[in-house]
């Protein structure tokens, strides 16, 4: 009996170690690649984008008059400033039309398929949404600007802005990213990766500033100074690949989490929509309400967004997108 108990305990310990490895062990160093300052021009552009969406426009929702339409107008205007073709897809939600805005950097044909980066531009009706999610849209536009300047990659890259990620549309058929994901699947698009940019402007240095879903916290730091790559169990390969690329280039701490999709926070962005149609998809995030005390609150204002850290996130994501587009 003692021998059986010892064997059982050893097997249980081995299983726990494997589970911990599977959840959080990925290539590269979590600490980032040094303390170099981000490009001041990039920081200024990100600040301007966040201020335009969360300041000049403010709450962006079908429940707030024409605010969602004005945000879409602003994103289209930003796309016109890039040498990239873009198209708006119209989605009817509760008798009103919303826009999904897609800018595409066409590949040169060396590799098949397409990589998709996406961010939702709506908010809950009560918040100006600087972090959630003007920060994600600002990063999306900055990445589109970067790759437009670089020119064609081996495979195509799309930069897509989605409406209606927030409640009451969240994880329903009215979610803009789900509408787009079904469109991609119906026309046979070979989406090799989708990355959702979700809440990227809140970074904190104080001990205890980071929280986690149940049973996860012991594996990660208690300071909210890192960006997280998060995916469900079916997207581990993409998560490992993307986080390894990020860590090789970014001057910002990063963590990875591959967890069951039903855990709180794991599927809470537009990557969920792509997983519904079996595309590999992950989220890059500051972890939102696990860190940000103004999440979904009126205090989510532009001046709170840490655009220097956001610029470092963008720098790391440039490497991620480049690798996805060329390998």
Backbone bond lengths (Angstrom), bond angles and torsions (degrees), N, CA, C in turn:
res aa  C-N    CA-C-N  psi(-1)  N-CA   C-N-CA  omega(-1)  CA-C   N-CA-C  phi
1 X - - - 1.458 - - 1.529 111.78 -
2 X 1.336 116.05 -43.52 1.466 119.42 179.15 1.521 111.05 -62.45
3 X 1.343 115.28 -38.37 1.451 119.01 178.47 1.524 111.14 -64.28
4 X 1.331 116.13 -42.26 1.464 120.59 178.65 1.522 110.95 -62.71
5 X 1.345 115.68 -42.18 1.470 119.21 178.99 1.528 110.98 -64.25
6 X 1.323 116.24 -38.56 1.466 119.69 179.67 1.525 110.72 -66.54
7 X 1.336 116.14 -41.92 1.461 119.58 177.97 1.516 110.62 -63.99
8 X 1.347 116.64 -43.42 1.462 120.60 179.03 1.526 111.00 -61.33
9 X 1.338 115.68 -43.44 1.468 119.34 179.99 1.529 110.89 -63.97
10 X 1.325 116.82 -40.09 1.466 120.26 178.87 1.517 111.01 -64.57
11 X 1.338 116.26 -43.11 1.459 120.06 178.67 1.524 111.12 -64.16
12 X 1.342 116.78 -40.74 1.462 120.43 179.19 1.523 110.92 -64.38
13 X 1.351 115.87 -40.93 1.470 119.34 178.85 1.517 110.39 -65.54
14 X 1.335 116.57 -41.13 1.464 119.64 178.90 1.522 111.13 -64.08
15 X 1.350 115.76 -40.52 1.466 119.61 178.30 1.522 111.25 -63.84
16 X 1.344 117.03 -40.50 1.460 120.73 179.57 1.526 110.98 -65.32
17 X 1.335 116.74 -40.57 1.461 120.25 178.29 1.518 111.33 -65.20
18 X 1.334 115.39 -41.33 1.464 118.45 178.28 1.523 110.81 -64.16
19 X 1.340 116.40 -42.44 1.466 119.87 179.42 1.520 110.59 -61.46
20 X 1.339 117.17 -42.75 1.467 120.24 179.12 1.524 110.62 -63.84
21 X 1.348 116.24 -41.42 1.469 119.65 177.21 1.516 110.85 -62.13
22 X 1.319 116.99 -44.34 1.456 121.00 -176.67 1.524 111.10 -64.61
23 X 1.316 116.95 -36.98 1.464 122.28 -177.17 1.520 111.83 -70.53
24 X 1.339 118.02 -43.91 1.470 118.02 -164.46 1.516 116.22 -132.42
25 X 1.329 120.24 1.28 1.458 120.33 -178.06 1.527 110.37 -98.81
26 X 1.331 115.89 116.07 1.456 122.32 -177.20 1.522 109.35 -138.34
27 X 1.349 117.97 164.96 1.468 120.24 -175.27 1.527 112.82 -62.28
28 X 1.328 115.13 153.29 1.463 120.74 173.93 1.514 113.30 87.96
29 X 1.323 114.89 176.34 1.462 122.22 179.97 1.512 109.78 -99.32
30 X 1.335 116.83 133.77 1.457 121.52 -177.63 1.519 112.57 -68.43
31 X 1.338 117.32 -20.26 1.461 120.71 -170.05 1.514 114.44 -74.57
32 X 1.311 120.13 -14.72 1.459 120.93 -177.79 1.512 111.99 92.94
33 X 1.319 116.38 172.84 1.462 121.97 -171.19 1.517 112.59 -106.36
34 X 1.318 117.23 50.67 1.458 119.59 175.39 1.516 113.49 100.48
35 X 1.337 115.76 -174.64 1.464 122.00 -173.08 1.522 112.95 -114.49
36 X 1.330 117.56 25.50 1.459 118.37 -178.87 1.532 110.57 -61.10
37 X 1.320 115.68 145.32 1.460 120.71 -178.93 1.519 110.18 -75.72
38 X 1.324 117.40 143.82 1.468 119.33 176.64 1.529 111.20 -72.28
39 X 1.301 116.38 162.10 1.458 122.99 178.31 1.529 109.39 -60.69
40 X 1.347 119.11 119.35 1.470 120.64 -178.25 1.521 113.02 -58.84
41 X 1.340 117.81 -34.77 1.462 120.15 179.37 1.524 110.72 -65.89
42 X 1.330 115.97 -37.60 1.469 119.38 177.56 1.521 110.40 -66.38
43 X 1.317 116.55 -43.52 1.473 120.11 178.22 1.527 109.97 -58.47
44 X 1.324 117.00 -43.88 1.468 121.13 -179.05 1.527 111.42 -63.70
45 X 1.335 117.28 -40.77 1.466 119.86 178.81 1.525 110.76 -64.78
46 X 1.316 116.76 -41.80 1.459 120.17 178.91 1.526 110.96 -64.04
47 X 1.324 116.82 -43.12 1.463 120.50 177.20 1.524 110.91 -59.95
48 X 1.322 116.83 -41.50 1.459 121.04 -179.77 1.518 111.23 -64.26
49 X 1.332 117.31 -41.49 1.463 120.33 179.69 1.518 111.53 -65.96
50 X 1.328 116.77 -44.75 1.469 120.24 179.18 1.523 110.42 -62.44
51 X 1.337 116.89 -42.11 1.460 120.51 179.71 1.526 111.89 -64.96
52 X 1.325 117.04 -38.23 1.463 120.41 -179.77 1.524 111.18 -64.70
53 X 1.326 116.57 -45.56 1.463 120.37 -176.91 1.529 112.09 -75.92
54 X 1.328 116.29 -51.17 1.464 119.73 -173.34 1.517 113.00 -88.88
55 X 1.344 117.65 -18.86 1.457 121.00 179.27 1.507 112.56 -98.70
56 X 1.329 116.74 -66.14 1.467 120.66 -176.11 1.527 112.04 -65.82
57 X 1.323 117.71 -38.78 1.467 120.41 179.80 1.519 110.87 -93.88
58 X 1.310 117.28 -49.05 1.460 120.51 177.94 1.516 112.25 84.41
59 X 1.347 117.86 -147.83 1.469 119.98 -179.54 1.523 111.22 -52.77
60 X 1.350 115.30 134.59 1.467 121.13 -173.14 1.522 108.31 -126.22
61 X 1.323 115.17 98.66 1.458 119.65 -172.64 1.514 109.66 -158.07
62 X 1.332 117.12 150.05 1.466 120.58 173.35 1.520 111.46 -59.11
63 X 1.337 116.06 -21.36 1.465 120.25 178.71 1.521 112.48 -82.11
64 X 1.335 118.00 -2.91 1.470 121.88 -177.78 1.527 111.02 -122.11
65 X 1.324 116.30 61.38 1.458 121.42 174.26 1.514 112.99 60.85
66 X 1.356 115.10 -130.90 1.463 119.69 -176.92 1.530 112.05 -97.24
67 X 1.343 117.69 19.03 1.465 120.63 -173.63 1.525 112.52 -63.91
68 X 1.337 117.54 -38.59 1.461 119.62 179.68 1.522 110.35 -66.45
69 X 1.315 116.73 -38.37 1.463 121.19 178.03 1.528 110.55 -65.69
70 X 1.337 117.43 -40.14 1.462 119.95 178.79 1.524 111.30 -66.11
71 X 1.326 116.83 -35.95 1.464 119.87 176.19 1.527 110.44 -65.13
72 X 1.328 117.02 -42.24 1.465 120.40 177.32 1.531 111.04 -62.23
73 X 1.331 116.59 -39.85 1.470 120.24 176.47 1.526 110.63 -59.41
74 X 1.333 115.27 -42.98 1.468 119.58 -178.56 1.531 110.57 -64.87
75 X 1.317 117.85 -41.64 1.461 121.42 179.49 1.528 110.32 -65.62
76 X 1.318 117.31 -42.43 1.467 119.68 176.94 1.523 111.11 -61.38
77 X 1.330 116.95 -40.19 1.469 119.99 177.73 1.525 110.73 -63.19
78 X 1.335 117.04 -39.37 1.462 120.36 176.72 1.523 110.78 -63.38
79 X 1.333 116.97 -38.54 1.465 120.77 178.10 1.529 111.47 -65.57
80 X 1.321 116.95 -36.00 1.465 119.53 179.34 1.526 111.53 -64.20
81 X 1.328 116.53 -24.37 1.450 119.94 178.19 1.517 113.58 -79.12
82 X 1.323 117.42 -2.13 1.463 121.88 179.74 1.528 109.48 -109.84
83 X 1.312 118.39 147.11 1.469 119.86 175.86 1.531 111.24 -80.95
84 X 1.334 115.66 53.66 1.461 121.77 177.54 1.522 108.98 -128.30
85 X 1.321 118.22 137.10 1.460 119.00 173.21 1.520 110.13 -69.49
86 X 1.328 116.65 143.20 1.461 119.32 176.88 1.522 109.40 -138.12
87 X 1.327 114.22 158.09 1.456 121.32 179.88 1.519 108.26 -140.81
88 X 1.326 116.39 146.31 1.456 121.23 175.03 1.524 109.17 -110.18
89 X 1.325 115.51 127.36 1.458 121.98 174.90 1.522 108.10 -97.92
90 X 1.320 116.44 133.11 1.461 119.68 -178.85 1.523 109.98 -96.18
91 X 1.313 114.21 134.71 1.450 122.73 179.54 1.526 107.54 -125.20
92 X 1.317 117.64 128.39 1.466 120.14 179.02 1.523 109.68 -92.87
93 X 1.321 114.96 125.37 1.461 121.92 -179.26 1.526 108.40 -130.55
94 X 1.319 115.87 114.72 1.469 122.15 176.69 1.527 111.32 53.01
95 X 1.331 114.23 43.93 1.454 120.60 175.80 1.508 115.41 81.89
96 X 1.338 117.53 4.24 1.460 120.69 179.48 1.517 110.21 -124.48
97 X 1.320 116.59 148.47 1.452 121.30 -179.34 1.522 110.72 -92.55
98 X 1.327 114.91 135.39 1.462 122.61 175.81 1.522 108.34 -121.11
99 X 1.332 115.71 159.91 1.457 120.05 -177.31 1.531 112.27 -116.33
100 X 1.321 114.96 131.80 1.460 123.44 167.59 1.529 105.40 -102.86
101 X 1.323 117.22 121.27 1.464 121.32 -170.55 1.520 109.00 -110.95
102 X 1.320 115.79 121.32 1.469 122.45 -174.08 1.529 110.21 -122.22
103 X 1.338 116.61 119.75 1.467 122.08 171.13 1.520 107.83 -107.56
104 X 1.333 116.92 138.05 1.464 120.58 -173.46 1.518 111.62 -125.55
105 X 1.339 114.87 129.85 1.455 121.95 167.20 1.529 106.18 -98.90
106 X 1.319 117.30 103.73 1.464 121.37 -177.04 1.518 110.32 -67.29
107 X 1.334 115.96 137.68 1.453 120.67 176.45 1.519 111.81 -75.54
108 X 1.325 115.46 166.41 1.459 119.26 -179.80 1.528 112.79 -90.31
109 X 1.317 117.49 5.45 1.458 121.31 173.74 1.511 115.71 94.24
110 X 1.343 117.98 -1.89 1.464 118.82 -179.20 1.524 112.17 -70.27
111 X 1.340 117.09 -29.15 1.464 121.07 179.46 1.522 109.44 -129.67
112 X 1.334 117.58 144.25 1.464 120.53 177.78 1.519 111.37 -80.65
113 X 1.320 115.53 167.99 1.456 121.08 173.02 1.511 113.51 85.88
114 X 1.339 114.13 -179.28 1.457 121.61 -176.59 1.520 109.16 -144.00
115 X 1.327 116.06 141.62 1.460 122.42 171.57 1.526 108.18 -100.87
116 X 1.324 116.88 136.70 1.462 122.46 -176.94 1.518 109.46 -117.27
117 X 1.332 116.13 128.35 1.458 122.14 167.95 1.515 107.47 -110.83
118 X 1.326 117.25 134.85 1.449 119.57 -177.24 1.512 112.45 -140.04
119 X 1.344 115.17 154.82 1.459 121.75 175.47 1.520 108.05 -151.36
120 X 1.326 116.76 140.86 1.467 119.25 177.15 1.523 109.70 -88.02
121 X 1.334 114.81 142.24 1.464 119.28 -177.28 1.521 113.49 -106.72
122 X 1.328 117.31 -0.78 1.463 120.01 177.58 1.527 110.77 -86.05
123 X 1.315 115.80 167.75 1.463 122.71 174.79 1.523 108.86 -132.94
124 X 1.338 116.12 168.95 1.456 118.28 163.39 1.525 106.96 -68.17
125 X 1.326 116.01 155.57 1.465 119.77 -168.72 1.520 113.84 -65.82
126 X 1.340 118.05 -18.56 1.460 121.13 -172.80 1.519 114.72 -93.91
127 X 1.333 118.70 -2.01 1.463 119.68 -171.94 1.523 112.08 -130.61
128 X 1.336 117.42 145.82 1.465 119.78 173.44 1.525 113.00 -72.33
129 X 1.333 117.97 -16.67 1.453 121.35 169.83 1.519 115.79 64.25
130 X 1.329 117.15 49.32 1.464 118.93 176.75 1.525 110.47 -66.93
131 X 1.332 116.15 -51.06 1.461 118.90 177.03 1.521 110.89 -78.03
132 X 1.326 116.51 -42.45 1.465 122.54 -177.25 1.526 110.90 -112.63
133 X 1.354 119.47 85.86 1.443 124.01 12.41 1.534 109.85 -144.10
134 X 1.352 116.44 37.69 1.464 117.73 174.31 1.525 110.97 -59.43
135 X 1.338 116.78 -32.61 1.466 119.72 178.62 1.521 111.14 -62.44
136 X 1.345 117.65 -41.79 1.456 120.91 178.56 1.517 112.34 -66.01
137 X 1.339 116.89 -41.11 1.469 120.47 178.94 1.529 110.09 -66.94
138 X 1.324 116.81 -40.82 1.468 120.06 177.86 1.523 110.80 -59.76
139 X 1.340 116.77 -43.17 1.463 120.51 177.36 1.524 111.19 -64.15
140 X 1.324 117.21 -40.10 1.462 122.06 179.16 1.529 110.98 -59.44
141 X 1.317 116.03 -46.97 1.468 120.23 -178.63 1.523 110.71 -68.07
142 X 1.314 117.37 -38.33 1.461 120.21 178.60 1.531 111.01 -65.31
143 X 1.320 117.05 -38.88 1.461 119.83 176.95 1.525 111.11 -66.59
144 X 1.326 116.66 -40.16 1.465 119.81 176.53 1.522 110.30 -61.27
145 X 1.330 117.38 -40.88 1.462 121.55 177.89 1.533 110.81 -61.69
146 X 1.324 116.21 -44.88 1.462 121.32 -179.33 1.527 111.67 -60.33
147 X 1.329 116.34 -46.12 1.465 118.62 -175.28 1.528 112.32 -80.01
148 X 1.311 117.18 -25.87 1.464 118.91 172.01 1.522 109.82 -61.76
149 X 1.331 116.95 -39.14 1.461 120.90 178.86 1.526 111.84 -70.42
150 X 1.318 117.23 -30.96 1.470 120.76 -178.67 1.523 111.97 -76.40
151 X 1.317 116.88 -29.94 1.459 119.99 -179.05 1.506 112.51 89.72
152 X 1.326 116.12 -174.69 1.458 123.11 -171.36 1.517 112.10 -57.24
153 X 1.320 115.20 136.82 1.456 123.24 173.15 1.532 108.43 -102.30
154 X 1.329 116.63 -177.99 1.459 119.73 -177.56 1.527 112.26 -67.32
155 X 1.343 117.04 -33.77 1.467 120.27 174.35 1.523 109.29 -128.59
156 X 1.298 116.57 163.76 1.461 121.64 -175.99 1.528 111.58 -72.14
157 X 1.331 114.73 151.00 1.466 122.15 175.57 1.524 107.79 -129.33
158 X 1.316 116.10 133.31 1.463 121.31 176.07 1.527 109.90 -114.00
159 X 1.327 114.55 142.24 1.454 122.99 176.84 1.529 106.48 -118.19
160 X 1.332 117.42 113.62 1.462 120.85 -167.56 1.526 110.58 -126.45
161 X 1.332 116.21 130.39 1.465 123.13 176.28 1.523 108.87 -105.68
162 X 1.333 116.44 128.50 1.460 122.32 -173.03 1.532 111.72 -112.73
163 X 1.330 118.23 143.11 1.464 121.41 167.66 1.528 110.68 -91.95
164 X 1.319 115.63 167.13 1.472 123.27 163.80 1.529 114.43 61.87
165 X 1.326 115.94 43.32 1.464 119.20 170.85 1.522 110.60 -84.05
166 X 1.328 116.30 -30.17 1.464 120.92 -173.01 1.539 111.99 -82.07
167 X 1.350 116.48 161.24 1.460 119.25 172.58 1.527 110.30 -56.88
168 X 1.343 118.79 145.02 1.464 128.50 11.34 1.524 114.39 -89.18
169 X 1.333 118.35 12.96 1.456 120.79 -174.48 1.529 112.75 -98.88
170 X 1.320 116.29 -12.65 1.450 122.73 -172.75 1.524 111.92 -55.63
171 X 1.329 115.10 128.96 1.466 124.11 179.77 1.533 112.61 52.81
172 X 1.343 114.66 40.15 1.461 122.25 170.96 1.521 108.30 -124.82
173 X 1.325 116.11 173.59 1.450 120.33 178.12 1.509 113.54 -66.69
174 X 1.351 118.00 -9.93 1.466 121.85 179.27 1.524 113.26 -89.47
175 X 1.304 116.87 -3.28 1.461 121.93 179.91 1.533 109.40 -68.70
176 X 1.332 116.98 128.35 1.460 120.25 -175.01 1.509 113.66 -59.41
177 X 1.327 117.39 -40.86 1.458 120.17 -178.47 1.523 111.98 -68.92
178 X 1.330 118.01 -31.18 1.464 119.79 176.98 1.528 110.27 -69.03
179 X 1.335 115.91 -40.79 1.464 120.44 175.11 1.533 109.60 -57.60
180 X 1.318 117.36 -44.23 1.459 121.72 -178.30 1.530 111.06 -69.58
181 X 1.329 117.53 -41.50 1.464 120.84 179.73 1.526 110.85 -61.50
182 X 1.329 116.92 -42.27 1.472 120.09 176.87 1.533 110.53 -64.10
183 X 1.338 116.53 -37.48 1.460 120.05 176.86 1.531 110.52 -61.49
184 X 1.327 116.52 -45.56 1.461 120.41 178.54 1.519 111.00 -59.83
185 X 1.323 116.98 -44.95 1.450 120.40 -178.52 1.530 111.66 -67.06
186 X 1.338 116.51 -39.08 1.468 119.57 -176.61 1.522 112.57 -67.29
187 X 1.336 117.15 -29.66 1.461 118.87 179.86 1.530 112.41 -98.05
188 X 1.337 115.68 7.85 1.452 120.45 173.80 1.507 115.75 77.09
189 X 1.326 118.10 24.71 1.466 120.69 178.92 1.533 110.52 -64.10
190 X 1.315 116.25 133.30 1.465 122.27 178.48 1.530 108.54 -90.96
191 X 1.330 115.67 80.39 1.467 121.34 179.72 1.527 107.75 -81.57
192 X 1.326 116.75 107.29 1.465 120.73 -177.09 1.526 111.82 -83.15
193 X 1.338 117.34 -16.72 1.461 121.66 179.17 1.521 109.39 -166.46
194 X 1.329 115.76 141.75 1.456 121.39 170.44 1.517 107.98 -129.12
195 X 1.334 116.35 131.43 1.461 122.01 178.06 1.519 108.24 -122.55
196 X 1.322 116.01 120.45 1.463 122.26 177.01 1.526 109.31 -92.32
197 X 1.325 116.26 127.99 1.463 123.05 178.49 1.521 107.37 -96.56
198 X 1.316 117.16 110.43 1.468 121.83 -167.90 1.520 111.16 -134.93
199 X 1.329 117.23 111.19 1.471 121.76 175.98 1.531 110.09 55.38
200 X 1.334 116.21 91.73 1.467 120.67 -173.45 1.528 112.41 -127.30
201 X 1.326 117.36 20.10 1.455 118.72 -173.68 1.509 116.44 -120.46
202 X 1.345 118.65 9.27 1.470 120.67 -178.54 1.520 109.55 -117.58
203 X 1.335 116.64 115.43 1.462 122.51 179.34 1.522 107.94 -135.04
204 X 1.339 115.64 131.20 1.468 120.68 -173.21 1.523 109.57 -131.72
205 X 1.331 115.70 143.72 1.460 121.06 -175.93 1.523 113.72 -103.87
206 X 1.308 118.86 -14.92 1.450 120.13 -174.04 1.525 112.04 -74.83
207 X 1.336 115.86 145.03 1.460 121.25 177.99 1.526 110.10 -60.44
208 X 1.317 116.43 139.70 1.460 121.03 179.11 1.513 114.53 81.88
209 X 1.334 117.85 7.24 1.467 120.38 -177.06 1.525 112.96 -82.12
210 X 1.325 117.41 -8.25 1.456 121.18 -178.42 1.526 110.77 -114.35
211 X 1.327 116.37 131.53 1.467 122.39 175.04 1.525 109.31 -116.73
212 X 1.330 116.32 170.83 1.460 121.54 -175.00 1.529 110.43 -145.72
213 X 1.348 115.82 165.02 1.462 119.01 170.12 1.530 110.41 -64.18
214 X 1.327 118.09 165.60 1.471 120.86 -179.92 1.526 112.60 -55.13
215 X 1.346 115.29 139.64 1.466 124.23 173.22 1.522 114.32 72.76
216 X 1.327 118.48 5.23 1.461 120.87 -175.51 1.528 112.25 -106.93
217 X 1.315 117.54 -28.30 1.457 121.59 -168.76 1.509 115.16 -59.17
218 X 1.331 118.35 -30.80 1.461 119.97 -177.51 1.521 112.98 -67.42
219 X 1.332 117.59 -13.80 1.463 121.48 -177.32 1.526 113.07 -91.67
220 X 1.326 117.94 -8.09 1.464 120.43 -168.86 1.535 111.03 -135.27
221 X 1.362 117.26 165.55 1.467 121.36 -179.63 1.526 112.68 -66.65
222 X 1.324 116.26 157.44 1.468 120.08 178.54 1.523 112.22 -97.89
223 X 1.333 117.58 6.34 1.468 122.59 176.23 1.527 109.28 -106.78
224 X 1.313 116.01 133.03 1.464 120.37 -176.96 1.511 113.24 -86.44
225 X 1.324 116.73 52.87 1.471 121.09 -176.05 1.524 112.47 -106.35
226 X 1.332 118.26 12.50 1.462 121.50 -174.70 1.525 110.42 -122.02
227 X 1.330 115.23 162.81 1.460 121.17 170.69 1.525 107.07 -102.42
228 X 1.332 116.33 142.38 1.456 121.48 -174.52 1.523 111.27 -110.96
229 X 1.321 115.52 137.06 1.458 123.36 170.31 1.528 106.42 -103.34
230 X 1.327 116.25 119.47 1.464 120.67 -169.96 1.522 109.60 -129.00
231 X 1.328 115.63 134.28 1.449 119.95 176.60 1.510 111.54 -152.83
232 X 1.331 116.42 165.77 1.453 119.95 175.84 1.526 109.60 -82.51
233 X 1.321 116.60 179.10 1.460 121.25 -172.61 1.530 112.23 -63.61
234 X 1.330 117.32 -26.25 1.448 120.51 -178.62 1.515 114.57 -80.87
235 X 1.332 117.37 -6.49 1.470 120.55 -176.91 1.522 112.35 -115.44
236 X 1.345 116.49 20.98 1.461 118.78 -176.08 1.526 112.82 -61.89
237 X 1.316 117.23 -39.23 1.463 119.96 -178.43 1.525 111.29 -61.20
238 X 1.338 117.00 -46.01 1.461 120.75 177.38 1.519 110.79 -63.63
239 X 1.333 116.86 -41.97 1.463 120.34 -178.69 1.532 110.25 -61.60
240 X 1.323 116.61 -45.38 1.465 120.43 -179.73 1.521 111.07 -62.47
241 X 1.311 116.19 -43.24 1.459 120.72 -179.49 1.530 110.99 -64.12
242 X 1.332 116.70 -47.06 1.465 120.89 -176.68 1.519 111.53 -67.64
243 X 1.317 117.42 -43.59 1.460 120.24 -178.27 1.518 111.08 -67.90
244 X 1.336 117.45 -36.92 1.455 119.51 175.80 1.516 111.93 -61.19
245 X 1.322 117.22 -42.08 1.469 121.10 177.78 1.523 110.66 -64.37
246 X 1.325 116.91 -43.03 1.462 121.27 -179.35 1.523 110.69 -61.81
247 X 1.312 116.76 -47.80 1.465 120.41 -176.38 1.519 112.51 -64.81
248 X 1.311 117.18 -27.47 1.457 119.97 178.94 1.522 112.39 -72.51
249 X 1.342 117.02 -16.75 1.469 119.71 -172.39 1.520 114.85 -123.73
250 X 1.325 118.67 -23.45 1.466 120.98 -166.77 1.522 112.72 -91.46
251 X 1.322 115.83 141.37 1.458 122.25 173.26 1.523 109.29 -96.55
252 X 1.312 115.60 54.96 1.464 121.66 -177.38 1.522 107.68 -155.80
253 X 1.329 118.15 135.17 1.469 119.17 176.91 1.523 111.39 -59.75
254 X 1.330 116.06 149.45 1.458 121.34 -178.80 1.515 109.75 -145.95
255 X 1.316 115.43 149.15 1.458 122.12 177.27 1.520 108.34 -134.08
256 X 1.323 115.90 155.94 1.455 121.34 177.09 1.507 110.73 -124.57
257 X 1.330 116.46 146.00 1.462 121.47 178.17 1.522 109.43 -141.76
258 X 1.328 116.35 119.19 1.456 122.65 174.59 1.527 106.70 -111.56
259 X 1.324 116.34 108.07 1.461 121.80 -168.04 1.525 111.40 -136.99
260 X 1.307 118.23 160.70 1.468 119.88 173.76 1.524 111.11 -55.73
261 X 1.333 116.15 136.32 1.460 120.43 -174.93 1.513 114.15 -62.57
262 X 1.329 118.02 -19.72 1.458 120.46 -179.17 1.510 114.77 -80.45
263 X 1.339 118.97 -10.51 1.464 120.41 177.67 1.526 110.35 -68.32
264 X 1.338 118.08 144.11 1.464 120.51 -179.26 1.525 112.07 -54.14
265 X 1.330 115.87 128.17 1.450 122.00 175.61 1.510 115.54 93.36
266 X 1.318 118.99 -23.75 1.465 121.14 -172.82 1.525 112.10 -65.87
267 X 1.325 117.35 -37.25 1.473 121.80 -175.92 1.518 112.51 -113.69
268 X 1.324 117.00 22.70 1.453 120.43 -171.57 1.530 112.47 -93.01
269 X 1.311 117.33 53.28 1.456 120.95 171.75 1.529 108.61 -164.35
270 X 1.310 115.98 -168.80 1.463 120.61 -172.60 1.517 113.86 -72.48
271 X 1.322 119.20 -14.71 1.464 119.64 174.62 1.523 111.02 -62.48
272 X 1.335 116.59 -30.24 1.474 120.74 177.17 1.514 110.96 -53.32
273 X 1.325 117.44 -41.67 1.463 121.38 -177.51 1.519 111.47 -60.96
274 X 1.316 117.03 -41.22 1.462 120.72 -178.63 1.521 111.19 -72.76
275 X 1.320 117.24 -30.44 1.456 119.77 175.36 1.535 111.40 -67.47
276 X 1.340 116.96 -27.00 1.468 119.77 178.86 1.522 112.47 -65.34
277 X 1.333 117.23 -24.04 1.467 121.34 178.82 1.530 110.84 -113.92
278 X 1.338 115.31 22.36 1.472 122.67 170.44 1.516 115.02 66.38
279 X 1.332 117.24 31.98 1.454 120.24 167.79 1.532 108.77 -93.32
280 X 1.339 118.52 143.70 1.468 119.41 173.51 1.527 109.70 -66.84
281 X 1.336 116.44 129.66 1.464 119.46 -174.11 1.522 109.80 -154.52
282 X 1.328 115.78 141.28 1.460 122.76 178.09 1.530 109.20 -137.76
283 X 1.319 115.04 170.60 1.459 122.55 176.85 1.528 109.21 -117.67
284 X 1.336 116.39 140.94 1.463 122.61 168.88 1.524 106.44 -111.95
285 X 1.337 117.28 127.47 1.459 119.88 -167.65 1.526 111.75 -157.17
286 X 1.325 115.26 158.46 1.459 119.79 169.03 1.534 111.16 -85.73
287 X 1.310 116.41 5.64 1.481 128.01 179.17 1.524 113.19 84.23
288 X 1.331 117.68 3.67 1.471 122.01 170.90 1.530 111.97 54.52
289 X 1.359 117.15 -122.02 1.464 119.40 -169.29 1.525 113.00 -69.16
290 X 1.332 118.77 -9.59 1.462 119.82 174.01 1.531 111.59 -75.17
291 X 1.335 115.73 -4.05 1.467 120.56 -178.06 1.524 112.64 -140.70
292 X 1.312 116.51 -41.40 1.467 122.24 -170.56 1.523 110.61 -85.05
293 X 1.319 116.72 113.24 1.466 121.15 -178.14 1.523 112.87 -71.93
294 X 1.336 117.55 -13.55 1.463 120.86 178.96 1.533 111.97 -106.39
295 X 1.305 117.27 16.94 1.461 121.99 178.34 1.523 109.99 -57.78
296 X 1.331 116.50 123.77 1.470 124.19 179.78 1.532 112.50 60.40
297 X 1.324 116.38 27.00 1.459 121.49 -179.99 1.526 110.32 -117.54
298 X 1.354 117.62 159.64 1.465 120.55 177.86 1.531 113.20 -60.08
299 X 1.329 117.40 -19.36 1.458 120.66 -178.27 1.515 115.27 -82.29
300 X 1.325 117.59 4.11 1.472 120.02 178.19 1.526 108.94 -78.97
301 X 1.337 115.22 75.28 1.461 123.87 -170.30 1.527 111.33 -103.66
302 X 1.346 117.41 158.04 1.469 120.69 -176.78 1.516 114.60 -56.30
303 X 1.324 117.58 -36.66 1.461 119.02 -176.09 1.534 112.66 -67.84
304 X 1.306 117.88 -14.85 1.463 120.75 177.91 1.523 112.70 -82.69
305 X 1.302 117.64 -18.45 1.471 120.47 -175.45 1.528 110.44 -70.30
306 X 1.315 116.50 127.54 1.461 122.26 178.41 1.525 107.64 -86.93
307 X 1.322 116.30 89.18 1.460 119.90 -173.73 1.521 112.82 -78.72
308 X 1.330 118.27 -17.00 1.463 118.96 171.92 1.522 110.11 -69.44
309 X 1.327 117.02 -45.15 1.465 119.66 175.51 1.521 110.57 -65.00
310 X 1.335 116.90 -38.71 1.465 120.73 177.91 1.523 110.60 -60.53
311 X 1.325 117.41 -39.06 1.469 120.58 177.53 1.523 111.01 -63.87
312 X 1.329 117.04 -36.49 1.469 119.88 176.70 1.528 110.87 -67.75
313 X 1.333 116.54 -36.62 1.462 119.45 174.68 1.527 109.74 -60.14
314 X 1.328 116.12 -46.29 1.472 120.30 -179.61 1.523 110.34 -60.14
315 X 1.339 117.13 -43.12 1.467 119.85 179.71 1.521 111.24 -58.10
316 X 1.331 116.82 -42.89 1.451 119.71 177.36 1.514 112.74 -67.54
317 X 1.333 116.60 -37.29 1.459 120.31 -179.85 1.523 112.10 -69.90
318 X 1.318 117.25 -26.70 1.476 119.11 173.74 1.528 109.67 -57.45
319 X 1.333 116.38 -43.42 1.466 120.05 178.28 1.521 111.07 -65.68
320 X 1.331 117.05 -40.32 1.461 121.13 179.48 1.531 110.43 -60.45
321 X 1.328 115.99 -50.45 1.472 120.10 -178.14 1.515 111.19 -64.57
322 X 1.331 116.50 -40.37 1.457 120.08 179.19 1.526 111.03 -60.13
323 X 1.348 116.21 -43.38 1.456 118.94 179.17 1.522 111.64 -66.90
324 X 1.330 117.59 -42.19 1.467 120.17 178.55 1.524 111.68 -63.20
325 X 1.320 116.03 -33.52 1.458 120.49 -175.73 1.525 113.16 -84.42
326 X 1.341 117.51 -9.86 1.463 118.55 -172.45 1.525 114.25 -131.62
327 X 1.327 117.86 0.06 1.478 119.36 -177.67 1.522 110.92 -127.75
